[in-house]
Amino acid sequence: MEKKNLLPMVAIALLGCIAVMLSVIGGLYAYNTFLATAPAVHAQAGSDKGPDWTVTPVTVGGNQQLVMVITETENPYETAKKTKQMAVYELRGNNGKCDLYFVGARTMEYDFKFPDLSGQQMNNDKFSPLKLKKAAEDAAKKRGD
């Protein structure tokens, strides 16, 4: 081969090696910056609101993450009436992946009408939504509401 033909081939090969080297360096930088040592992302505090729902994150004890969802929906016990429902979910996991576990749900409309019930076991028929509704209506009649 002549020197005239060899020089352009060496220049193209050298530029190709530089391009591959820069791609590898850029890929390693991007991996280390965005994946390997990326800091954890934290959601902004506060509630997110929609036309008939609210979602509020809650942290209990510094490490238990809960999400409370309050929505206004049709009352399952009274047709053609709206009521506020609250559902609580627990978030478990970290590093961008977590699972959502259902904790509990309540019909808030009835709960707001009662005094403090702490210390009482509430997982019986006495505290079913229909019984709470009847007790709230009876209490309202006594007050004259």
C-alpha positions in Angstrom: 0.0 0.0 0.0 1.1 3.5 -0.6 1.5 6.0 2.1 -1.1 8.3 0.5 -3.8 5.6 1.0 -2.6 4.5 4.5 -2.8 7.9 6.1 -6.6 8.5 5.6 -7.3 5.0 6.9 -5.3 5.5 10.0 -7.0 8.9 10.7 -10.4 7.3 10.3 -9.5 4.4 12.6 -8.1 6.8 15.2 -11.2 9.0 15.1 -13.4 5.8 15.5 -11.3 4.8 18.6 -11.8 8.3 20.1 -15.6 8.1 19.4 -15.8 4.7 21.1 -13.7 5.9 24.1 -15.9 9.0 24.5 -19.1 6.9 24.4 -17.7 4.5 27.1 -16.7 7.4 29.3 -20.0 9.1 28.8 -21.9 5.9 29.6 -19.9 5.3 32.7 -20.4 8.8 33.9 -24.2 8.6 33.3 -24.5 5.3 35.0 -22.5 6.4 38.1 -24.3 9.7 38.3 -27.9 8.6 37.7 -28.0 5.0 38.8 -25.2 3.8 41.0 -24.9 6.7 43.5 -28.2 8.5 42.9 -29.7 10.0 46.1 -33.2 8.9 47.2 -36.0 11.1 46.0 -38.6 12.3 48.6 -42.1 13.4 47.7 -43.1 16.9 48.4 -45.0 17.3 51.7 -48.7 18.2 51.7 -51.9 17.0 50.2 -52.8 16.5 46.6 -56.4 17.4 45.8 -58.8 16.7 43.1 -62.5 17.7 42.6 -63.8 15.1 45.0 -60.7 13.4 46.6 -57.6 14.2 48.7 -54.4 12.2 49.1 -52.2 13.0 52.1 -48.9 11.2 53.0 -48.3 10.5 56.7 -45.2 9.3 58.4 -45.6 7.5 61.7 -42.7 6.9 64.1 -40.2 8.2 61.6 -40.2 5.1 59.4 -43.7 3.9 58.7 -45.1 5.5 55.5 -48.9 5.8 55.2 -51.1 7.3 52.5 -54.6 8.6 53.4 -57.2 8.9 50.6 -60.4 10.8 51.4 -63.0 10.8 48.7 -66.6 11.9 48.4 -68.6 9.1 46.9 -72.1 7.6 46.9 -73.1 6.3 50.3 -73.2 2.5 50.2 -75.9 2.4 52.9 -78.2 5.2 51.6 -79.0 5.5 47.9 -78.7 8.9 46.1 -76.7 10.4 49.0 -73.0 11.3 49.1 -70.7 10.5 51.9 -67.0 10.9 52.8 -64.9 7.7 52.7 -61.4 7.4 54.1 -59.0 4.6 53.1 -55.5 4.2 54.6 -52.7 2.4 52.7 -49.2 1.5 54.0 -46.1 2.0 51.7 -43.4 -0.6 52.2 -40.1 -0.5 50.2 -37.4 1.9 49.2 -35.0 2.9 46.4 -37.8 3.8 44.0 -39.9 0.6 44.4 -42.5 0.1 47.0 -45.6 -2.0 47.6 -49.0 -0.5 48.7 -50.9 -2.4 51.4 -54.5 -1.7 52.4 -54.8 -0.9 56.1 -58.4 0.1 56.6 -61.4 2.2 55.5 -64.1 4.1 57.2 -67.3 6.1 56.5 -66.2 9.4 58.0 -69.6 11.0 58.1 -70.8 8.7 61.0 -67.4 8.9 62.9 -67.5 12.7 63.1 -70.7 12.6 65.2 -69.3 10.6 68.1 -67.2 11.5 71.2 -63.8 9.9 71.8 -64.1 6.1 71.7 -60.5 5.2 72.5 -60.0 2.2 74.7 -63.0 0.3 73.3 -62.8 -2.7 71.1 -64.5 -1.7 67.8 -64.3 -4.8 65.7 -67.8 -6.0 66.6 -71.3 -5.5 65.3 -71.9 -2.6 67.7 -69.7 -0.4 65.6 -70.9 -1.4 62.1 -71.6 1.6 59.8 -75.4 1.0 60.0 -75.4 0.9 63.8 -73.2 4.1 64.0 -75.6 5.8 61.5 -78.6 4.9 63.7 -76.8 6.0 66.9 -75.9 9.4 65.2 -79.5 9.9 64.1 -80.8 9.1 67.6 -78.3 11.5 69.1 -79.3 14.3 66.6 -82.9 13.8 67.6 -82.1 14.2 71.3 -80.2 17.4 70.5 -82.9 18.7 68.3 -80.8 18.9 65.1 
